[in-house]
Amino acid sequence: MTNNHDGGASGSPDGAGPALTGISVAVVAVSTTRSGTAGSARTRPPWVAMEDYAALIRERTPMRALCLPVTTSEPQILTERGPVILTELDVLTAAVAVAAATITTLRRRSVPPRAGRVVVTGASWAPLLAPVLIASGVGDLSSWHERDAEAFPLRRLMEHNDVLVDLSGCAPDGAAPGRTVTVPAYGFAYGALVLPGLLAALCGHGVRTLTVEVVAACVRALALITPADQMLPFADDRLLVSAVARHVSRALGHPVPYRDHHR
């Protein structure tokens, strides 16, 4: 997803701060000749996800969402043309939602993040996750690969660690019951928690780089509004968009685009 500012912002009729009118967001679905996704995520047509994200942006923000289906064997070319690229797996699903679920899982176990010990499988699927977890205060982070299974069985390893983040979907059943965070089969379920508020804070300010600090701000927002008995907030939580926008705006030093609404 990319964003482009092509006009001024004006007041919002619902009093939620400046409406981000005059701003267009491109939702790009890329079909490549390469195959493979994170182990715990199933594939589905990228065009379906594109339409879902476009509809989400139109429903939750005042921005225009434009759908751009692309077929290419070199998707990295698109990421070099900015202005800001938000990928579903690495940014929205893993770096934000999975990181937030990790923090809340630690919290439910009464483990402060700085004392938390987290093991990640398939870390290469989401390179941004590790630095975001560290920026979010996680004190001990380890990576595990299937080739380590003989010398370091995952079940035994988890006897001495607090949370398992299974990006590759290779963890055996029962390796870390009640404390395993996975990538959902349908990434949109997690991405939808983050995207509207993140776009509201980024768009219209000329932001060209998504830093670890900005992503960590999203993580804090999700963790703070998550009910005590949940891993992540509910998708229909009325504070969701404003909370993410507020924390990201503060990390950027920008005015907050949305006021909080009471439940």
C-alpha positions in Angstrom: 0.0 0.0 0.0 1.3 3.4 -0.9 0.0 6.9 -0.1 0.0 10.2 -2.0 -1.2 13.6 -0.9 -2.8 15.6 -3.7 -4.8 18.2 -1.9 -5.5 20.0 1.4 -7.2 18.5 4.4 -10.5 19.9 5.6 -12.7 19.5 8.6 -14.5 16.2 9.4 -18.2 16.3 9.7 -18.1 13.9 12.7 -15.7 16.0 14.7 -13.0 13.4 14.6 -10.3 16.0 13.8 -9.1 17.0 10.3 -10.6 14.7 7.6 -7.9 13.4 5.3 -9.7 14.5 2.2 -7.6 15.2 -0.9 -5.5 12.2 -0.1 -5.3 9.1 -2.2 -4.0 5.7 -1.1 -3.0 3.1 -3.6 -3.7 -0.5 -2.7 -1.4 -2.6 -4.8 -1.9 -6.3 -5.3 1.2 -7.9 -6.7 1.2 -11.3 -8.4 4.6 -12.8 -9.0 6.1 -15.9 -10.5 7.5 -16.7 -7.0 5.6 -18.8 -4.6 5.5 -19.3 -0.8 4.1 -17.5 2.1 4.7 -17.7 5.8 4.2 -21.2 6.9 1.1 -20.6 9.0 -0.6 -18.4 6.3 -2.5 -19.9 3.4 -2.4 -18.3 0.0 -5.4 -16.7 -1.6 -5.7 -14.4 -4.7 -3.9 -11.1 -4.0 -6.8 -9.3 -5.9 -9.2 -10.3 -3.1 -7.0 -8.9 -0.4 -6.6 -5.7 -2.5 -10.3 -5.2 -2.6 -10.7 -5.9 1.1 -8.1 -3.3 2.1 -9.5 -0.7 -0.3 -13.0 -1.2 1.2 -11.5 -1.0 4.7 -9.8 2.3 4.0 -13.0 3.8 2.4 -15.1 2.7 5.4 -12.8 3.8 8.3 -11.1 6.9 6.9 -12.0 9.9 4.7 -9.3 8.9 2.2 -9.7 7.6 -1.4 -8.5 4.1 -2.0 -7.4 3.2 -5.5 -6.9 -0.5 -6.5 -3.8 -1.2 -8.6 -3.4 -4.9 -9.7 0.2 -5.6 -10.9 1.9 -8.6 -12.3 5.7 -8.7 -12.1 8.6 -11.0 -11.4 10.4 -8.2 -9.6 8.1 -6.8 -6.8 11.1 -5.0 -5.2 10.9 -2.5 -8.0 7.6 -1.3 -6.6 8.9 -0.8 -3.1 11.7 1.5 -4.5 9.1 3.9 -5.9 7.4 4.8 -2.7 6.4 7.2 -1.2 5.5 4.9 1.8 5.1 1.1 1.4 3.1 -0.9 3.9 3.3 -4.6 3.2 0.7 -6.9 4.6 2.9 -9.6 6.1 6.0 -7.9 7.3 4.5 -4.6 8.5 0.8 -4.9 9.2 0.5 -8.5 10.2 3.8 -9.5 11.7 5.6 -6.4 12.9 2.5 -4.7 14.4 -0.2 -7.2 15.2 2.0 -10.2 16.0 4.3 -8.0 18.0 1.3 -6.6 19.9 -0.1 -10.1 20.5 3.4 -11.1 21.9 3.4 -8.2 24.3 -0.2 -8.9 25.5 0.7 -12.6 25.9 3.6 -11.7 28.1 1.3 -9.4 30.1 -1.3 -12.1 30.6 1.6 -14.2 32.1 2.5 -11.3 34.4 5.9 -11.1 32.6 7.2 -7.5 32.0 8.4 -7.2 28.3 12.0 -6.4 29.5 12.0 -9.8 31.3 10.2 -11.6 28.5 11.9 -14.4 26.6 10.5 -14.8 23.1 11.4 -17.5 20.5 10.6 -16.8 16.8 10.4 -19.4 14.1 10.8 -18.4 10.4 12.1 -14.9 11.3 13.1 -14.3 7.7 9.5 -14.1 6.7 9.1 -10.8 8.5 12.5 -9.1 8.9 10.9 -6.1 10.7 9.5 -8.2 13.5 12.7 -8.7 15.5 13.7 -5.0 15.7 10.1 -4.0 16.5 10.0 -6.5 19.4 13.2 -5.1 20.7 12.0 -1.5 20.4 8.8 -2.6 22.2 10.9 -3.6 25.2 11.3 -7.4 24.8 14.4 -8.3 26.7 15.4 -11.7 25.2 14.7 -12.7 21.6 15.8 -16.0 20.0 15.4 -17.4 16.5 14.7 -21.1 15.9 14.8 -23.1 12.7 13.7 -26.6 11.8 17.3 -27.6 11.4 17.8 -26.9 15.1 15.2 -29.5 16.0 17.6 -32.4 16.8 20.0 -30.4 19.0 17.4 -28.0 20.4 13.9 -29.5 20.4 11.3 -26.7 20.4 9.3 -28.2 23.3 12.4 -28.3 25.5 13.4 -24.8 24.4 10.0 -23.4 25.4 10.4 -24.8 28.9 12.8 -21.9 29.4 11.1 -19.2 27.3 7.8 -17.3 27.7 6.3 -16.9 24.2 6.6 -18.7 20.9 6.0 -16.7 17.7 5.5 -19.3 15.1 5.8 -17.4 11.7 6.8 -20.5 9.8 4.0 -22.8 11.1 6.5 -25.5 11.9 6.0 -25.7 15.7 4.8 -29.1 16.9 1.4 -29.3 18.7 1.8 -28.6 22.3 5.2 -26.9 22.1 3.9 -23.8 24.0 0.2 -24.2 24.8 -1.5 -21.0 25.5 1.5 -18.9 24.7 2.0 -19.3 21.0 1.4 -16.4 18.6 0.8 -17.3 14.9 0.1 -15.5 11.6 -3.6 -15.9 10.8 -4.6 -17.8 7.7 -6.1 -14.6 6.5 -3.7 -11.7 7.0 -6.4 -9.1 6.6 -7.8 -10.1 10.0 -4.7 -8.6 11.7 -3.9 -6.0 9.1 -7.3 -4.4 9.4 -6.5 -3.6 13.1 -3.6 -1.4 12.1 -4.0 0.1 8.7 -6.7 2.9 9.1 -5.0 4.5 12.1 -1.5 4.2 10.6 -2.6 5.8 7.4 -4.4 8.5 9.2 -1.2 9.5 11.0 1.2 9.1 8.0 -0.7 10.6 5.1 -0.5 14.3 4.3 2.8 14.8 6.2 5.3 13.9 3.5 6.5 10.8 5.5 8.7 8.7 3.2 10.2 6.2 5.5 8.4 3.8 8.0 10.8 3.6 10.9 11.0 0.9 13.6 9.9 3.6 16.2 6.7 4.3 14.2 5.8 0.6 13.9 6.6 0.2 17.7 4.1 3.0 18.3 1.4 1.0 16.6 2.3 -2.0 18.8 1.9 0.1 21.9 -1.5 1.3 20.8 -2.8 -2.1 20.1 -1.4 -3.5 23.4 -2.9 -0.7 25.4 -6.5 -1.1 24.2 -6.5 -4.9 24.2 -8.9 -6.4 26.8 -7.1 -8.3 29.6 -8.4 -11.7 28.4 -7.6 -11.1 24.7 -4.4 -11.2 22.6 -5.5 -8.3 20.4 -8.3 -5.6 20.4 -11.6 -6.3 18.8 -11.8 -5.1 15.2 -15.0 -3.0 16.0 -13.4 -1.2 19.0 -14.3 2.4 18.5 -11.0 3.5 20.0 -8.9 1.5 17.5 -8.3 4.0 14.7 -7.8 7.0 17.1 -5.4 5.0 19.4 -3.1 3.9 16.5 -3.2 7.4 14.9 -2.5 9.1 18.2 0.5 7.0 19.1 2.0 7.1 15.6 1.5 10.9 15.4 3.3 11.3 18.7 6.2 9.2 17.5 6.4 11.4 14.4 5.9 14.7 16.3 2.8 15.5 14.3 -0.6 16.8 15.4 -3.0 14.0 16.3 -5.5 13.6 13.4 -8.2 11.9 15.4 -9.7 12.6 18.9 -10.5 9.8 21.1 -14.2 8.7 21.3 -15.6 7.4 24.6 -17.0 3.9 24.6 
